[in-house]
Amino acid sequence: MPEEFIPIRPALVKRVVDGNAAIVYALIEFRCKVTGEDRIEDESGRWWRAPSRTLSEVTGLTVSRVDTALKNLHKREAIEAVQHKIYGPDDHAFSYRVIPLLPAIPEIPEALSAAIPEISEARPRDLRGAPPRSPKSSSSFKKREEGGERVTVPEAISPEASPPPRCPKHIDNPTTAACGACGDARRARATWDAETLRAAKVATSAEAHVRAEVTARGIAECDLCDEYGYANRRVCNHNPAQAETNRAGIAAVRAALAAKKASA
């Protein structure tokens, strides 16, 4: 499995007052956002079944430091833990999920709204028999005026287009003697390298903002979650049928385990 890049915000470290606890918290939050063999879906949502040794292997922390981090997170009411006992009464492994401590979605620059396809205004839906809530603020999603600011993502620069680091005379025969043409070539290459790096950073930043904008739009249209994207203290996937899916999933797991036990 490739190594995961999971950002840890300084505000999170300050909130839990422990860098190791912040690492564990961010990892649990990330793992619970995606499906996997070690995820458990029940009536209340998704959990990550992660023994201390697994947390140690993934984070690089010792088992002792993982246990201390988990204790700190419990003390600060930052995570929930439960034993699902998937493998029977002797299965003592805990499953975890986080309790939101920080806003899930940062403020999105309005200039990036033009990079996202149009999505209709938030639609009130009465999915739970209660009066529909007022639509979330969508001020950052308003369509920009014609000719307004646009986000420009530089095109990829081919490595073959890079200028040579030396003049044609010395390209295959380097010299230590002073050569004005080689000096010009070195400066041109340095400028090209700097521009290539800048373009890559701009493209990466723009892509990240676009993903965040799509997430923010999904939250704006969802009637299940709050303005931070959480419903019942967990990340919302904006699917009104998720509760039924969770019940069906846990029932299927239990049925499979019962069948396996009966055939043993």
Stockholm file with secondary structure:
# STOCKHOLM 1.0

chainA/1-264         MPEEFIPIRPALVKRVVDGNAAIVYALIEFRCKVTGEDRIEDESGRWWRAPSRTLSEVTGLTVSRVDTALKNLHKREAIEAVQHKIYGPDDHAFSYRVIPLLPAIPEIPEALSAAIPEISEARPRDLRGAPPRSPKSSSSFKKREEGGERVTVPEAISPEASPPPRCPKHIDNPTTAACGACGDARRARATWDAETLRAAKVATSAEAHVRAEVTARGIAECDLCDEYGYANRRVCNHNPAQAETNRAGIAAVRAALAAKKASA
#=GR chainA/1-264 SS CCCCCCCCCHHHHHHHTCHHHHHHHHHHHHHTTSCCTTEEEETTEEEEECCHHHHHHHHCCCHHHHHHHHHHHHHTTCEEEECCCTTCTTCCCCEEEECCCSCSSCCCCGGGGGGSCCCCCCCCCCCSSSCCCCCCCCGGGCCCCTTCCCCCCCCCCCGGGCCCSSCTTTSSSCCSSCCHHHHHHHHHHHHHHHHHHHHHHHHHHHHHHHHHHHHHHHHHHCSSSCTTSEETTEECCCCTTHHHHHHHHHHHHHHHHHHHHHHC
#=GC SS_cons         CCCCCCCCCHHHHHHHTCHHHHHHHHHHHHHTTSCCTTEEEETTEEEEECCHHHHHHHHCCCHHHHHHHHHHHHHTTCEEEECCCTTCTTCCCCEEEECCCSCSSCCCCGGGGGGSCCCCCCCCCCCSSSCCCCCCCCGGGCCCCTTCCCCCCCCCCCGGGCCCSSCTTTSSSCCSSCCHHHHHHHHHHHHHHHHHHHHHHHHHHHHHHHHHHHHHHHHHHCSSSCTTSEETTEECCCCTTHHHHHHHHHHHHHHHHHHHHHHC
//
